Amino acid sequence: MLRRATGLLARPIISSRARPFSTDLPAAQTTDSNFVEAWKKVIPNMEPPKTPLSFMQPRPPTPSSIPSKLTVNFVLPYASELSNKEVDMVIIPSTTGQMGVLPGHVSTIAELKPGLLSVHEGNEVTKYFVSSGFAFIHANSFADIIAVEAVPLDQIDASLVQKGLAEFTQKLSSASTDLEKAEAQIGVDVHSALNAALTG
């Protein structure tokens, strides 16, 4: 029995076939023709929705040397904030903590949490508050950041954030059901992250 178990552990757990990286894959179609046809039959007077992929350009292959700039695509479900923007660095609020991304960063997928996303371009820093989403860091010094919602930090009213934090804190302390507690906790977490972004 031990020999059989040891034999299983000795087998390689990584396939011998090399999987292609995202930069090696062919460019995906931005729209599915069957979906568009079905959409136009049901809603002929409205354009079909776009996906974040429709805002992104095909990526070049991984260069032999590290480029001096990081190319960033920052998209929302309804708009593109940054498209092929060359920057020095981005700092993203991942679920494991703040993550700085420079040119040449190792390939990574990071889940975003509510927090501050900052884009550094020379001495200029543009800050956004993001609610959630994912960041895809590619080996060719491209970063695709897809957020559910994002707002430039200078458009957020600090007094409304304080008011919202107080309201959700009160709701959390008076919640009686699990659903009420969960909804109030989400409100507290988001408003706390907003407050930290504004004061930090």
VOKOLFI-948226 format. One record per residue (C-alpha): residue number from 1; residue in three letters; x, y, z. Coordinates in steps of 0.02 Angstrom, whole numbers, padded with zeros to 5 digits. Layout:
N
+-----+------+--------+--------+--------+
|  nr | rest |      x |      y |      z |
+-----+------+--------+--------+--------+
| NUM |  Ala |      X |      Y |      Z |
...
+-----+------+--------+--------+--------+
This chain:
200
+-----+------+--------+--------+--------+
|  nr | rest |      x |      y |      z |
+-----+------+--------+--------+--------+
|   1 |  Met |  00000 |  00000 |  00000 |
|   2 |  Leu |  00140 |  00120 |  00047 |
|   3 |  Arg |  00233 |  00079 | -00115 |
|   4 |  Arg |  00075 |  00116 | -00217 |
|   5 |  Ala |  00047 |  00282 | -00128 |
|   6 |  Thr |  00229 |  00330 | -00147 |
|   7 |  Gly |  00219 |  00288 | -00333 |
|   8 |  Leu |  00071 |  00406 | -00352 |
|   9 |  Leu |  00166 |  00546 | -00266 |
|  10 |  Ala |  00318 |  00517 | -00374 |
|  11 |  Arg |  00220 |  00550 | -00535 |
|  12 |  Pro |  00245 |  00723 | -00606 |
|  13 |  Ile |  00100 |  00838 | -00564 |
|  14 |  Ile |  00140 |  00959 | -00706 |
|  15 |  Ser |  00092 |  00911 | -00882 |
|  16 |  Ser |  00235 |  00886 | -01004 |
|  17 |  Arg |  00138 |  00987 | -01134 |
|  18 |  Ala |  00180 |  01171 | -01120 |
|  19 |  Arg |  00027 |  01281 | -01101 |
|  20 |  Pro |  00030 |  01442 | -01202 |
|  21 |  Phe |  00039 |  01607 | -01109 |
|  22 |  Ser | -00097 |  01735 | -01141 |
|  23 |  Thr |  00021 |  01831 | -01254 |
|  24 |  Asp |  00043 |  01677 | -01365 |
|  25 |  Leu | -00143 |  01653 | -01394 |
|  26 |  Pro | -00226 |  01717 | -01552 |
|  27 |  Ala | -00324 |  01878 | -01535 |
|  28 |  Ala | -00500 |  01842 | -01474 |
|  29 |  Gln | -00649 |  01905 | -01571 |
|  30 |  Thr | -00720 |  02059 | -01487 |
|  31 |  Thr | -00900 |  02011 | -01526 |
|  32 |  Asp | -00988 |  01846 | -01554 |
|  33 |  Ser | -01088 |  01856 | -01716 |
|  34 |  Asn | -01222 |  01734 | -01653 |
|  35 |  Phe | -01250 |  01841 | -01498 |
|  36 |  Val | -01260 |  02001 | -01601 |
|  37 |  Glu | -01388 |  01923 | -01719 |
|  38 |  Ala | -01494 |  01862 | -01573 |
|  39 |  Trp | -01480 |  02033 | -01488 |
|  40 |  Lys | -01536 |  02126 | -01645 |
|  41 |  Lys | -01689 |  02013 | -01662 |
|  42 |  Val | -01744 |  02051 | -01484 |
|  43 |  Ile | -01685 |  02233 | -01467 |
|  44 |  Pro | -01658 |  02302 | -01644 |
|  45 |  Asn | -01647 |  02485 | -01592 |
|  46 |  Met | -01509 |  02464 | -01462 |
|  47 |  Glu | -01325 |  02422 | -01486 |
|  48 |  Pro | -01268 |  02258 | -01404 |
|  49 |  Pro | -01166 |  02276 | -01243 |
|  50 |  Lys | -00977 |  02277 | -01251 |
|  51 |  Thr | -00862 |  02173 | -01143 |
|  52 |  Pro | -00696 |  02233 | -01071 |
|  53 |  Leu | -00610 |  02128 | -01206 |
|  54 |  Ser | -00684 |  02241 | -01341 |
|  55 |  Phe | -00586 |  02388 | -01270 |
|  56 |  Met | -00418 |  02296 | -01270 |
|  57 |  Gln | -00293 |  02286 | -01410 |
|  58 |  Pro | -00194 |  02127 | -01454 |
|  59 |  Arg | -00033 |  02119 | -01354 |
|  60 |  Pro |  00140 |  02105 | -01431 |
|  61 |  Pro |  00254 |  01958 | -01388 |
|  62 |  Thr |  00365 |  01958 | -01234 |
|  63 |  Pro |  00521 |  02063 | -01270 |
|  64 |  Ser |  00697 |  01996 | -01243 |
|  65 |  Ser |  00740 |  02141 | -01127 |
|  66 |  Ile |  00635 |  02232 | -00997 |
|  67 |  Pro |  00555 |  02388 | -01072 |
|  68 |  Ser |  00569 |  02555 | -00984 |
|  69 |  Lys |  00379 |  02577 | -00971 |
|  70 |  Leu |  00230 |  02474 | -00914 |
|  71 |  Thr |  00084 |  02474 | -01036 |
|  72 |  Val | -00083 |  02483 | -00945 |
|  73 |  Asn | -00260 |  02448 | -01000 |
|  74 |  Phe | -00385 |  02499 | -00866 |
|  75 |  Val | -00565 |  02457 | -00912 |
|  76 |  Leu | -00736 |  02456 | -00833 |
|  77 |  Pro | -00889 |  02358 | -00896 |
|  78 |  Tyr | -00950 |  02516 | -00983 |
|  79 |  Ala | -00794 |  02617 | -01025 |
|  80 |  Ser | -00606 |  02620 | -01048 |
|  81 |  Glu | -00511 |  02731 | -00925 |
|  82 |  Leu | -00337 |  02695 | -00995 |
|  83 |  Ser | -00297 |  02613 | -01160 |
|  84 |  Asn | -00117 |  02561 | -01201 |
|  85 |  Lys | -00055 |  02697 | -01083 |
|  86 |  Glu |  00133 |  02688 | -01051 |
|  87 |  Val |  00171 |  02726 | -00868 |
|  88 |  Asp |  00313 |  02700 | -00745 |
|  89 |  Met |  00214 |  02602 | -00615 |
|  90 |  Val |  00041 |  02559 | -00551 |
|  91 |  Ile | -00003 |  02516 | -00371 |
|  92 |  Ile | -00158 |  02408 | -00356 |
|  93 |  Pro | -00263 |  02362 | -00203 |
|  94 |  Ser | -00256 |  02172 | -00210 |
|  95 |  Thr | -00338 |  02059 | -00082 |
|  96 |  Thr | -00164 |  02013 | -00019 |
|  97 |  Gly | -00113 |  02196 |  00005 |
|  98 |  Gln | -00052 |  02343 | -00099 |
|  99 |  Met |  00045 |  02279 | -00249 |
| 100 |  Gly |  00166 |  02386 | -00350 |
| 101 |  Val |  00186 |  02337 | -00532 |
| 102 |  Leu |  00339 |  02393 | -00631 |
| 103 |  Pro |  00396 |  02346 | -00807 |
| 104 |  Gly |  00458 |  02167 | -00811 |
| 105 |  His |  00343 |  02109 | -00670 |
| 106 |  Val |  00315 |  01922 | -00663 |
| 107 |  Ser |  00150 |  01859 | -00736 |
| 108 |  Thr |  00017 |  01875 | -00602 |
| 109 |  Ile | -00171 |  01874 | -00580 |
| 110 |  Ala | -00230 |  01975 | -00430 |
| 111 |  Glu | -00405 |  01999 | -00362 |
| 112 |  Leu | -00442 |  02180 | -00320 |
| 113 |  Lys | -00524 |  02236 | -00159 |
| 114 |  Pro | -00602 |  02407 | -00124 |
| 115 |  Gly | -00458 |  02529 | -00117 |
| 116 |  Leu | -00343 |  02651 | -00202 |
| 117 |  Leu | -00270 |  02618 | -00375 |
| 118 |  Ser | -00131 |  02740 | -00419 |
| 119 |  Val | -00052 |  02764 | -00590 |
| 120 |  His |  00123 |  02840 | -00585 |
| 121 |  Glu |  00189 |  02931 | -00738 |
| 122 |  Gly |  00346 |  03029 | -00699 |
| 123 |  Asn |  00300 |  03151 | -00559 |
| 124 |  Glu |  00115 |  03140 | -00602 |
| 125 |  Val |  00006 |  03020 | -00502 |
| 126 |  Thr | -00176 |  02984 | -00550 |
| 127 |  Lys | -00280 |  02902 | -00414 |
| 128 |  Tyr | -00441 |  02803 | -00430 |
| 129 |  Phe | -00549 |  02718 | -00301 |
| 130 |  Val | -00595 |  02543 | -00365 |
| 131 |  Ser | -00732 |  02435 | -00292 |
| 132 |  Ser | -00672 |  02263 | -00348 |
| 133 |  Gly | -00610 |  02169 | -00501 |
| 134 |  Phe | -00452 |  02085 | -00564 |
| 135 |  Ala | -00279 |  02136 | -00624 |
| 136 |  Phe | -00191 |  02029 | -00754 |
| 137 |  Ile | -00004 |  02064 | -00759 |
| 138 |  His |  00080 |  01990 | -00914 |
| 139 |  Ala |  00262 |  01945 | -00942 |
| 140 |  Asn |  00275 |  02068 | -01086 |
| 141 |  Ser |  00256 |  02218 | -00967 |
| 142 |  Phe |  00071 |  02239 | -01003 |
| 143 |  Ala | -00056 |  02256 | -00863 |
| 144 |  Asp | -00243 |  02234 | -00891 |
| 145 |  Ile | -00345 |  02302 | -00745 |
| 146 |  Ile | -00530 |  02265 | -00749 |
| 147 |  Ala | -00635 |  02347 | -00613 |
| 148 |  Val | -00820 |  02331 | -00578 |
| 149 |  Glu | -00827 |  02516 | -00534 |
| 150 |  Ala | -00697 |  02653 | -00522 |
| 151 |  Val | -00703 |  02839 | -00481 |
| 152 |  Pro | -00562 |  02967 | -00490 |
| 153 |  Leu | -00516 |  03007 | -00310 |
| 154 |  Asp | -00539 |  03194 | -00333 |
| 155 |  Gln | -00724 |  03167 | -00375 |
| 156 |  Ile | -00765 |  03087 | -00206 |
| 157 |  Asp | -00849 |  03194 | -00072 |
| 158 |  Ala | -00763 |  03159 |  00096 |
| 159 |  Ser | -00913 |  03219 |  00198 |
| 160 |  Leu | -01029 |  03095 |  00110 |
| 161 |  Val | -00903 |  02956 |  00144 |
| 162 |  Gln | -00903 |  02999 |  00331 |
| 163 |  Lys | -01093 |  03004 |  00332 |
| 164 |  Gly | -01106 |  02837 |  00242 |
| 165 |  Leu | -00980 |  02757 |  00361 |
| 166 |  Ala | -01080 |  02815 |  00512 |
| 167 |  Glu | -01244 |  02752 |  00437 |
| 168 |  Phe | -01176 |  02580 |  00394 |
| 169 |  Thr | -01090 |  02564 |  00564 |
| 170 |  Gln | -01259 |  02600 |  00646 |
| 171 |  Lys | -01345 |  02473 |  00532 |
| 172 |  Leu | -01215 |  02343 |  00576 |
| 173 |  Ser | -01240 |  02364 |  00763 |
| 174 |  Ser | -01430 |  02354 |  00748 |
| 175 |  Ala | -01438 |  02214 |  00616 |
| 176 |  Ser | -01542 |  02064 |  00671 |
| 177 |  Thr | -01529 |  01944 |  00523 |
| 178 |  Asp | -01377 |  01872 |  00435 |
| 179 |  Leu | -01425 |  01962 |  00274 |
| 180 |  Glu | -01437 |  02131 |  00362 |
| 181 |  Lys | -01269 |  02101 |  00446 |
| 182 |  Ala | -01186 |  02052 |  00281 |
| 183 |  Glu | -01255 |  02203 |  00188 |
| 184 |  Ala | -01204 |  02321 |  00328 |
| 185 |  Gln | -01030 |  02243 |  00339 |
| 186 |  Ile | -01003 |  02270 |  00152 |
| 187 |  Gly | -01055 |  02452 |  00174 |
| 188 |  Val | -00935 |  02474 |  00320 |
| 189 |  Asp | -00791 |  02392 |  00225 |
| 190 |  Val | -00815 |  02498 |  00068 |
| 191 |  His | -00837 |  02662 |  00162 |
| 192 |  Ser | -00687 |  02622 |  00273 |
| 193 |  Ala | -00582 |  02591 |  00117 |
| 194 |  Leu | -00647 |  02753 |  00040 |
| 195 |  Asn | -00604 |  02848 |  00199 |
| 196 |  Ala | -00429 |  02771 |  00204 |
| 197 |  Ala | -00401 |  02817 |  00020 |
| 198 |  Leu | -00451 |  02998 |  00052 |
| 199 |  Thr | -00349 |  03020 |  00211 |
| 200 |  Gly | -00197 |  02915 |  00162 |
+-----+------+--------+--------+--------+
